Amino acid sequence: MKKKILGALLSVAMVATMLVGCGTNQTSAPADNAATEDKADDAASADDAAPAAEANGKKVGVAMPTQSSERWINDGANMKEQLEALGYEVDLQYAEDDVQMQVSQIENMIASGVNCLVIASIDSSALVNVEAQAKEAGIPIIAYDRLLMDTDAVSYYATFDNKGVGTAIGKYIEEKKDLANTSETYTIEFFMGSPDDNNAHMLYAGLMEVLQPYLDNGTLVCKSGRTSFDDTCILRWSQETAQQNCENYLTGFYADEDLDICATAFDGFAYGCKAALEGAGYTEANWPMITGQDAELMATKNIISGKQTMSIYKDTRLLASKCVTMVQAVLEGAEPEINDTEQYDNGKIVVPSYLCTPVAVDQDNYKEIIVDGGYYTEEQLAE
Ligand code: BGC
């Protein structure tokens, strides 16, 4: 509950930050940063969006998964803000990770006559029927961040390079522990995403592309033996389950030897691991490397204090702006921005996609990427 209130405050803060951050700071970041350049291009294209008058009072239903994690609150706030700025009416709903609730919310949006649906799914296989209903009613669907599987009712997909997120986490571990050259061995445990989320599978594939050779040659040692996706995935991205798993690993396998690396796929998991490690008596002296994803405010603070090592920064303002071009494409006939027409096969069709670039952030670059990028202010991070 406390978290939700924090989240609500944050969303207000994020909208305020957006107003300041979007478009104003783009040139202040160094030009040699690929992701920043990407963002600068993106800002220009968001400015090219169709003017408000063209929206004609059309209504967009935005179905988001949960408010229990900061990122989705920011995603929803950004989508609403950007669509409203173009003159669209927005019906934004959160389903609190309740699959059936999301189905009903989308049914209600269809019944209320929305002109377009933007869906970040909880369990996309549960949405196949309601998506067919939307198609029948002539309502186009854009998949937001998570691919909508097994449907031909989806027009476009806006996301981050999900395999790239896994590769970035893997490369971070590889570089910081110098896995290619070290004579040390490091213990590692894995905390992967929800099996009903395509992103989780792609992240795992990217991560293991980098780390599997080091598990094979013994540089990385997973004492629980749980390295497969099936053994390490965590339903609905539950922080509590991650904490419990970490506690179990620590008591079951790390009584005599420290855990060196928590390879987690989500900031929420990093918080769970942090709590488990504190409970098991880990201190600064033996604190492990902990990875995450989303660069949530809390995670960024934990990075600054050393309790989390890194996260993957996903600029939700940028994702929203890409998604908005897709909404405009289906409603106004504008050209959407697409940069991938191959990777995202949902079992029925290959969905034309725009992949934003994820960026690894840690103590060394958070100021440049996150603060200079206008995502969080120094004041927010100091609170
Ligand atoms: C998103 C991640 C997020 C996770 C948990 C995934 O689908 O891509 O950014 O951390 O869901 O909410």
Boltz pocket constraint, residues with backbone or C-beta under 6 A from the ligand:
constraints:
  - pocket:
      binder: B
      contacts: [[A, 69], [A, 71], [A, 145], [A, 146], [A, 193], [A, 197], [A, 199], [A, 200], [A, 237], [A, 265], [A, 266], [A, 267], [A, 293], [A, 294], [A, 314]]
      max_distance: 6.0
